[in-house]
Amino acid sequence: MNSKELFILFLRIVGILGGVFIVRHVLETVPPWPPSAYQVIEWIVGLFAALYLIRGAPLLVKFAFPAKHLTGEL
C-alpha cells in the first residue's frame, strides 16, 4: 500500500469511528421531549461528515496528494 491508499484508509476509519460516536451520542441523549432544531442539525451534519470520510473524502485526498503533472514531478 502506498501513502495515498493508507491516507484513504485512515480517513475511512476516522469516518466509521465518528459515525459510531454520533449515533451513540444521539441514542444516549434522546430526551423524553423533542430535541431542539440545533441538535437535529448537529446530528445530521455529523453523519454527513462521517459518510463523506467513509467514502474516502476525494477532495481531501486530491488536496493532500496533488497530481504529479501539477507539481512538476516526472
Rosetta constraint file for C-alpha pairs under 8 A:
AtomPair CA 1 CA 5 HARMONIC 5.95 0.50
AtomPair CA 1 CA 6 HARMONIC 6.53 0.50
AtomPair CA 2 CA 6 HARMONIC 6.39 0.50
AtomPair CA 3 CA 7 HARMONIC 6.09 0.50
AtomPair CA 4 CA 8 HARMONIC 6.29 0.50
AtomPair CA 4 CA 61 HARMONIC 7.49 0.50
AtomPair CA 4 CA 65 HARMONIC 6.98 0.50
AtomPair CA 5 CA 9 HARMONIC 6.15 0.50
AtomPair CA 6 CA 10 HARMONIC 6.10 0.50
AtomPair CA 7 CA 11 HARMONIC 6.24 0.50
AtomPair CA 7 CA 61 HARMONIC 7.65 0.50
AtomPair CA 8 CA 12 HARMONIC 6.24 0.50
AtomPair CA 8 CA 56 HARMONIC 5.35 0.50
AtomPair CA 8 CA 57 HARMONIC 7.46 0.50
AtomPair CA 8 CA 61 HARMONIC 7.10 0.50
AtomPair CA 9 CA 13 HARMONIC 6.23 0.50
AtomPair CA 9 CA 56 HARMONIC 7.41 0.50
AtomPair CA 10 CA 14 HARMONIC 6.18 0.50
AtomPair CA 11 CA 15 HARMONIC 6.08 0.50
AtomPair CA 11 CA 53 HARMONIC 5.44 0.50
AtomPair CA 11 CA 54 HARMONIC 6.76 0.50
AtomPair CA 11 CA 56 HARMONIC 6.16 0.50
AtomPair CA 11 CA 57 HARMONIC 7.13 0.50
AtomPair CA 12 CA 16 HARMONIC 6.17 0.50
AtomPair CA 12 CA 53 HARMONIC 5.30 0.50
AtomPair CA 12 CA 54 HARMONIC 4.16 0.50
AtomPair CA 12 CA 55 HARMONIC 6.80 0.50
AtomPair CA 12 CA 56 HARMONIC 5.75 0.50
AtomPair CA 13 CA 17 HARMONIC 6.18 0.50
AtomPair CA 13 CA 54 HARMONIC 7.13 0.50
AtomPair CA 14 CA 18 HARMONIC 5.91 0.50
AtomPair CA 14 CA 50 HARMONIC 7.75 0.50
AtomPair CA 14 CA 53 HARMONIC 7.05 0.50
AtomPair CA 14 CA 54 HARMONIC 7.76 0.50
AtomPair CA 15 CA 19 HARMONIC 6.00 0.50
AtomPair CA 15 CA 49 HARMONIC 7.42 0.50
AtomPair CA 15 CA 50 HARMONIC 4.30 0.50
AtomPair CA 15 CA 51 HARMONIC 6.46 0.50
AtomPair CA 15 CA 52 HARMONIC 7.39 0.50
AtomPair CA 15 CA 53 HARMONIC 4.63 0.50
AtomPair CA 15 CA 54 HARMONIC 4.92 0.50
AtomPair CA 16 CA 20 HARMONIC 6.18 0.50
AtomPair CA 16 CA 50 HARMONIC 6.51 0.50
AtomPair CA 16 CA 51 HARMONIC 7.91 0.50
AtomPair CA 16 CA 53 HARMONIC 7.86 0.50
AtomPair CA 16 CA 54 HARMONIC 6.26 0.50
AtomPair CA 17 CA 21 HARMONIC 6.12 0.50
AtomPair CA 18 CA 22 HARMONIC 6.15 0.50
AtomPair CA 18 CA 46 HARMONIC 7.88 0.50
AtomPair CA 18 CA 50 HARMONIC 5.80 0.50
AtomPair CA 19 CA 23 HARMONIC 6.12 0.50
AtomPair CA 19 CA 46 HARMONIC 7.40 0.50
AtomPair CA 19 CA 47 HARMONIC 5.91 0.50
AtomPair CA 19 CA 50 HARMONIC 5.17 0.50
AtomPair CA 19 CA 51 HARMONIC 7.48 0.50
AtomPair CA 20 CA 24 HARMONIC 5.98 0.50
AtomPair CA 21 CA 25 HARMONIC 5.99 0.50
AtomPair CA 22 CA 26 HARMONIC 6.12 0.50
AtomPair CA 22 CA 43 HARMONIC 6.80 0.50
AtomPair CA 22 CA 46 HARMONIC 6.72 0.50
AtomPair CA 22 CA 47 HARMONIC 6.93 0.50
AtomPair CA 23 CA 27 HARMONIC 6.21 0.50
AtomPair CA 24 CA 28 HARMONIC 6.13 0.50
AtomPair CA 25 CA 29 HARMONIC 6.10 0.50
AtomPair CA 26 CA 30 HARMONIC 6.12 0.50
AtomPair CA 26 CA 43 HARMONIC 7.29 0.50
AtomPair CA 30 CA 34 HARMONIC 7.99 0.50
AtomPair CA 30 CA 35 HARMONIC 7.16 0.50
AtomPair CA 31 CA 35 HARMONIC 6.99 0.50
AtomPair CA 35 CA 39 HARMONIC 6.28 0.50
AtomPair CA 35 CA 40 HARMONIC 6.81 0.50
AtomPair CA 36 CA 40 HARMONIC 6.57 0.50
AtomPair CA 37 CA 41 HARMONIC 6.16 0.50
AtomPair CA 38 CA 42 HARMONIC 6.06 0.50
AtomPair CA 39 CA 43 HARMONIC 6.16 0.50
AtomPair CA 40 CA 44 HARMONIC 6.24 0.50
AtomPair CA 41 CA 45 HARMONIC 6.08 0.50
AtomPair CA 42 CA 46 HARMONIC 6.10 0.50
AtomPair CA 43 CA 47 HARMONIC 6.17 0.50
AtomPair CA 44 CA 48 HARMONIC 6.19 0.50
AtomPair CA 45 CA 49 HARMONIC 6.15 0.50
AtomPair CA 46 CA 50 HARMONIC 6.21 0.50
AtomPair CA 47 CA 51 HARMONIC 6.14 0.50
AtomPair CA 48 CA 52 HARMONIC 6.10 0.50
AtomPair CA 49 CA 53 HARMONIC 6.29 0.50
AtomPair CA 50 CA 54 HARMONIC 6.14 0.50
AtomPair CA 51 CA 55 HARMONIC 6.20 0.50
AtomPair CA 52 CA 56 HARMONIC 6.72 0.50
AtomPair CA 52 CA 57 HARMONIC 5.55 0.50
AtomPair CA 53 CA 57 HARMONIC 4.94 0.50
AtomPair CA 56 CA 61 HARMONIC 7.74 0.50
AtomPair CA 57 CA 61 HARMONIC 6.25 0.50
AtomPair CA 58 CA 62 HARMONIC 6.15 0.50
AtomPair CA 59 CA 63 HARMONIC 6.24 0.50
AtomPair CA 60 CA 64 HARMONIC 6.17 0.50
AtomPair CA 61 CA 65 HARMONIC 5.80 0.50
AtomPair CA 62 CA 66 HARMONIC 5.31 0.50
AtomPair CA 62 CA 67 HARMONIC 7.53 0.50
AtomPair CA 66 CA 70 HARMONIC 6.87 0.50
AtomPair CA 66 CA 71 HARMONIC 7.03 0.50
AtomPair CA 67 CA 71 HARMONIC 6.76 0.50
AtomPair CA 68 CA 72 HARMONIC 6.34 0.50
AtomPair CA 68 CA 73 HARMONIC 5.46 0.50
AtomPair CA 68 CA 74 HARMONIC 7.15 0.50
AtomPair CA 69 CA 73 HARMONIC 6.47 0.50
AtomPair CA 69 CA 74 HARMONIC 7.57 0.50
